[in-house]
Amino acid sequence: MPKHNALAYLLAAIALLLAPLLLQQLGSGPVRIVDQALLYVLLALGMNIVVGYAGLLDLGYVAFYAVGAYVFALLASPHLVEQFAAVRALFPAGLHGPWWLLIALGAGLAGLVGVLLGAPTLRLHGDYLAIVTLAFGEIIRLFIVNMRQPLNLTNGAHGISQIDDIHFFGLDLGEPLELMGLVLPPVTLYYYLFLTLVIIGIVICHRLEHSRIGRAWRAIREDETAAKAMGIDTRRLKLMAFGMGAAFGGVAGTLFAAFQGYVSPESFSMQESVLIVAMVVIGGSGHVPGVILGALLLSALPEVLRYVVGPLQAMTDGRLDAPILRQLMVALAMIATMLLRPRGLWAAHEHGSEASAPQPTAPIARPLTSSGR
């Protein structure tokens, strides 16, 4: 590794470690915004596997996020014990599953759901695939909303509360920690957990991108017919992309449930899926650094614009609706970005591009004539 790269990585690591310690001096709000941004980075990395690598447009990605969140909520809260006598008899002390097992279970179940979604959509492309996946996401959300009768599994629109915090070797991330005279609030402790899992996700995506699987995904994305002609098993690889991308969403969902302590269907609307797709496209589809940049910008921008919209609303004596104005400003920023940088803010270099390579000069073929045969 070159010395300048090693120095850059070292400085970035120091900045990431010190960032929450500096931000918490301003209160827990800025650190909470960064925590949410890290969760969106994890979601965008998973979406990038589906959209950026394999070229499959998935507008129901938030369903996998919901699966992970509700797996953690059901197995780390008193909801099932209160609603079902059989569960109460088996677990009189309540369900308090270990966090690492619940994260693995949420990722596995979300991956399975992703494969089940991908199986009937393998023959679909473009708009048709987007419509089917969008419908799938809405089906999952409506299932959560209506699954209160006859069995109260999800508690419907009321959501599930009293979710356990994550405990790590006796350390409760939901309680402040005093370390060498410095008090670390829960939002700071969760930041380091989220950052660790995001780094693991980046390493996995990087290895996938430069593996045989990643090259096969790019071949499918560029031309599926040509990929089949080269002997690539497009069916298996597309299912793998759906499953692996969904697993990232499941992990992010379990972390979201533990961090919030409460989940409800409102957090898993269609707008979330569209936002995650926008993060990938605006950042740079198929390029991990660009996807991270897009996720950080689009997750933090609405919160930053709160400080801009407030004065504008005051200038108009409250006639402007702050949430709508903030969404409008985000939309204008996205439109400007796509007009100025259509391939994304940090787009990947074209793989196999022949534009910069010198082209051999081919001899000009002489037309066949009756005299030249």
N, C-alpha and C positions, 0 to 999 in steps of 0.2 A: 504493500500500500504506500503511495507517495506520501511524503511528509506533510504537504499542504492539505491533503485529504484527511490524514490522521488528526491534524490540528483543528480542522473544521468540525470533524465529528466530536472531538473533545470539547470544543467550545459549545457546540449544540447540546451535548449531554449536560454540561454545567448549567446552561440556560434553562433547559427543561427541568432540572432538579430544583433550581432556585426560583423559577417562575411562580409557583403557588405561594412560596414563602413571602415574596414581595407583594403579590396581589392580595393576600389575606390582610395586609395592613390597611387596605381600602374597604375591608368587610368581606363577608362570605359570598356576596353577590358575584363579583368578578370571577372568583374561583369556581363557583357553580356554573357560570357560563362556559368556562374552559372545560369543566367536566363534561358538560353536555356536548361540547364540540368534539371531545375525544370519542364519545359514543357514536357521534355521526361519522367520524373518521372510520371507525370499525364497520359501520353500516356501508359506507361508501366503498371500502375495500372489498366487501362481499359483493356489492352490486357491480363493481368493476370486473370481477371474475365473470359474471354473467353477460354484462353489456360490453365491457371493454375488451375482454379476451375472446369470448366466444361469439360476440355479436348478436346476443339474444335479448330483445327488448322485454323487460319484466316490469310491468307497472303494478304488480301485486306483491312487491318485495316486502312491504310492511307486514304482511301476514306472518312471515317467518320471525320478524321482530316480536309480534304479538305472541306467537307460540312460545318463544323463549321466556318472555316476561310472565306468562300465565303458568308455565311449568314451575318457575321459581316461586311465584306467588302462592300456588296451591300447595306446594310441598314445604313451604317455609312460613306458614301462617296458620292461625287457628280455624280457618274457614271450613275445611273439610271435616275437622273434628266436631265443629259446632253443627254442621248440616247432616252428617251421616253417622248413625249410631254404630255401624260396623267399623268404621274408621276409628271412632272413639274407643271402642272395645280393644282394638289392636294397638292403639297408641294412646294410652290414658294420659301420658304427659304431653301430648300434642305432637304435631309433625314439625320437626326442626332438622331437616336434612342438611348434611354438610355442604357448604357452598361449592366446593370444587366438584362434588358429585352432581349437584344440581346444574352447574354450568355445563358439564359434559353431557348430562341428560338433555338439557335444553338445546345444545348444539346438535346432538344426535337426532332428536325428534324433529327439529326444524329441518335438518338435512333430509330426513325421510320424507317429510311433507314436500320439500322441494323436488325430490325425485318423483313423487306421486303427481305433482303439478306438471313436471316436465314430460312425463310419459305420454299423456294424450295430446301434447302440443308439439310433438317432434316434426310433424308435417306442416306446421303453420309457420308463416314468415311475416315480418313487417307488421302492418296494422292489425292483421288478424291475430297474431301472437300477442300484441299489446292489449287488444280487447279481451282476449280470454284470460290473460294474467290479471288484468284489472278486475274482471268479474270474480276471479278467485279470491283476490284480496278483500273485496266487498263481502263475499260469502263468509269468509272467516270472521270479519268484523260483525256481521249480522248474527252469526252463530254465537259469538260472545255476548252480544246484546240480549239475545232471546233465550239463552240457555240458563234461565232461572226457573222455568217450569217445564216439565213436572219435576225435574231434578235440578236443584240449585247448585250447579257446578261452577259457574263463573260469577254469580251474583249480579248478572245483567249489567245494566247501565250504572248501577251503584258502585261497581268495582270491588276490589279486594284490598283491604287495609291490614295494618298490624303485621307487615311482612318483616321477617327477621333481618337484622343487619348481618354483614359478613364478618365472621370471626376468623382471624388469621393467627394461629399459634398463640392463642390466649389474648390476642389484641382485638378489641371490638372497634371496628371502623366507624360505628355509629356514636362513639363517645370520644371526647377530646383526649388527646395524648400530650402529656408534658414531657419534653425531651430536652435535657440540658438547659432548663429555664425557658425553653420556647414551647408555647402551647400550639399544637397542631389540631385544628378543628376537623370534624368529620369530612367536610368537603375536600380538605387537603389530603387526608388519608385516602379517600376514594380516588383522588387524582393520581396518586402513585400506582394504585392498582390498575386503573384504566390505562395509564401510560405503559405499564408493563405488558398488558395484553395487546395494546395497539402495536407495540414494537414486535411482539411475537407474530401478529397478523401481517405486519410489513415484511418480515423475514419469510413467512410462508408464501406471500404473494410474489416476492422477488424470486424465490426458488421455483415457483410454478411458472413464472413468466419465461425463465431461461431453461426450462425442462422440455422434454419431448412432448409432454402434455400441453404445455403452453404454446409450443410451435404448431401442434395440431389444432389447437383452438384458433390460433390466428389464421391457419389455412381455412378452417370452416368459416370464419368471419369474412374472409376476403372472397371466397368462392366455394360454396359447399359442394357443388357438382364436381369441381376439379379435385376437391379433397377426397370425395368418394372414389374418383377415378384413380387416385394415388394409393388407394387401399386403406384409407383412414376410416375407422369405425365411428362414423359421425353420430350414430344413435347413442352409443355408450359414452362418448365424450361430451355430448350435449347434456345427458343426464348427470354426468359428473360435474359439469359446470353449474347446473341448477342446484345439485346437492351441496357442493362446497360453498357456493355463494350463500345458500340458505343457512348453512351452519354458522357463518359469520353473523348473520342476522339473529340467530338464536342466542349466540353468546352475548351480543349487545343487548338483547331483550332481558336476559337474566341479570345482567349488570344494572340495567335501568330499573328493574323491579326492586333490587336490593338498595339502590341509591335513593329512589323516591320513597320507598316504604309503602307505596300505593300504586295500583294499576287500574285503569278503566279503559273502555273501548275508545274514548275520545282521543287517546294518545296514538291510535293506530288507524288514522283516517287515510283516505286516498291521497290527500295533500302531502302526507309524509312520504309516500312512495314517489310522487312527482318531484319532491324536493331532493330526495336521494339521487334520483336519475339526473337532476340538474347539477348536483355536485360533481358527478362523474363527467358529464358532458362539458361543463364550463371549465372544470379543472384541467381536463385532458384525458379523454377516454383511452384506456389501455396503458396509461402511464401512472405508476404508483405515486411519485412525488406530485404530479398534477392533481390526482384524485384527492390527496391529502390537503393540498392547497384549496381546492374547491370546497371540500367539506368544512375546513376551518373558516373560510370566508362566508359561506352561505349560512352556517350555523351561528356565527358570531355577529354577522351584519345586522339582522333584525334587532338584536339586543343593543348594539351600538347606536342604531338609529332611534332608539327610545330617547336618547339625549338630544337628538336633532328635532324629532317630531314635537317634543314638549314645547319648546319655544315657538315653533310654527303654529301650534294649536293656541298658544296664549296670544299670539299676534292677531288671530282671527276671532278672539273672544269665544273659543271653544266650538266654533262652527265646523271645524274639521274633525273627522273621526280619526283618532290617533292610530288604532290598529290598521284601518283601511289605508291611511296615508303611508304607514310604514311598509305595508305590503306593496303599495304602488311604487315606492322608492326602490325596494328590492327588485321588483320586476323591471324597472327602468335600468337598473344597474346590470341585470342579467342580459337585457336586450342590447345594451351598449357593448357588453363584453362579447357577445356572439357576433355583433357586426364588425368589431375591430379585431377580434381573435376567434375566427370561426372554428378552428381546430382545438380551442381551449387555451387557457392562460399559460399552461405549461405542457405543451403537447409533446408526445413521444416522437422520436425520429422514425421516419418511415422504414419499416423492415423490408429489406430486399429492394429498396428503391434503386432504380437504374438511372435516375436523373443526373446524379453526380458522377456516375461511372462512365469512362470513355467507351463509346460504342464502336465496335468494329465496322469498318466500311464494307458493306456487302457489294459484290459485283452486280452491275445492272444486267438483268436478264434480257436477252434479245428476244423479241417476239417471234413466236413460231409462225412461219409462213409456209406456203406450199413448196417454195424453193429451198427453204432452210431445213427441211425434214431429212 
